[in-house]
């Protein structure tokens, strides 16, 4: 009877130990997963005037994790011959923008 009770306690403790080891190993694996990046990339715009009828405007994206900033759009506006788009990378992923 005492031997049977000892055997049950032994199996119970082995089960608890196995569960703890399993949780520690899977916990270590899940901890290395990257977190979701909500709000990681932020966009900002700018504009300036060159005079009464001309100026420039644009937008850039900031990676808030690395601090990297990339210009995604810039345009000079004014009289029709001088209006031109300098850069338009609005539909590209952040890593593809140069």
Buried (B, 14 or more C-beta within 10 A) or exposed (E): EEEEEEEEEEEEEEEEEEEEEEEEEEEEEEEEEEEEEEEEBEEEEEEEEEEEEBBBBBBBBBBEEEEEEBBBBBBBBBEEEEEEEEBEBEEEEBEEBE
